């Protein structure tokens, strides 16, 4: 699933996670890593990378 894209459903501050990816609802993210455990790594269109809860996004086809 790496390389797939998703759209954020809710805002995420990333503050409580040392490598969290901050985003607003409605942003597009390219997935970099999708390990088990509910946290995915992605890259926003502006080049910022980080981890976020998988439940905050919807995969795009």
Backbone torsions as a table, in degrees:
resi	resn	phi	psi	omega
1	UNK	NA	-10.2	177.1
2	UNK	-58.0	137.0	-176.9
3	UNK	95.1	-16.7	176.5
4	UNK	-67.4	164.5	179.1
5	UNK	-117.1	153.6	177.7
6	UNK	-141.4	161.5	176.7
7	UNK	-114.2	135.8	-179.7
8	UNK	-74.5	138.1	-179.5
9	UNK	-96.4	-30.4	-175.9
10	UNK	-136.7	156.6	174.0
11	UNK	-71.0	149.2	177.8
12	UNK	-138.7	126.3	-176.4
13	UNK	-82.5	-28.6	-179.1
14	UNK	72.0	0.6	-172.8
15	UNK	-66.8	-35.5	-176.1
16	UNK	-84.2	-5.1	179.8
17	UNK	-116.6	123.4	-174.9
18	UNK	-54.7	-29.7	-179.1
19	UNK	-120.9	32.6	-177.8
20	UNK	-71.7	148.3	178.5
21	UNK	-101.5	113.8	179.8
22	UNK	-78.7	134.8	177.0
23	UNK	-156.0	162.3	174.4
24	UNK	-100.4	166.1	175.6
25	UNK	-65.0	140.5	176.0
26	UNK	94.0	-0.5	179.6
27	UNK	-81.6	157.6	175.8
28	UNK	-100.2	139.0	-179.9
29	UNK	-132.9	136.2	173.0
30	UNK	-94.3	128.2	-176.9
31	UNK	-78.3	135.3	178.4
32	UNK	-107.1	-43.5	178.5
33	UNK	-139.3	139.4	-179.3
34	UNK	-133.1	67.4	179.3
35	UNK	-76.8	165.3	172.2
36	UNK	-66.6	153.6	177.1
37	UNK	120.7	-8.9	173.9
38	UNK	91.2	-0.8	176.7
39	UNK	-118.3	130.4	-179.7
40	UNK	-116.3	153.3	174.8
41	UNK	-104.7	136.2	-179.5
42	UNK	-147.4	172.9	179.4
43	UNK	-128.7	127.3	177.3
44	UNK	-78.9	168.4	-179.0
45	UNK	-62.7	-23.2	178.9
46	UNK	-86.2	3.2	176.8
47	UNK	94.5	-9.5	178.3
48	UNK	-70.2	139.8	-179.0
49	UNK	-123.2	154.3	175.7
50	UNK	170.1	-175.5	-176.8
51	UNK	-104.1	150.5	-178.6
52	UNK	-155.1	159.6	178.2
53	UNK	-69.6	131.3	179.8
54	UNK	-60.0	-28.4	-178.2
55	UNK	-71.9	-7.5	-179.8
56	UNK	-91.5	-0.4	-176.3
57	UNK	-132.3	162.2	175.0
58	UNK	-123.1	126.7	178.1
59	UNK	-65.5	142.2	176.2
60	UNK	-101.7	148.6	-179.9
61	UNK	-87.4	NA	NA
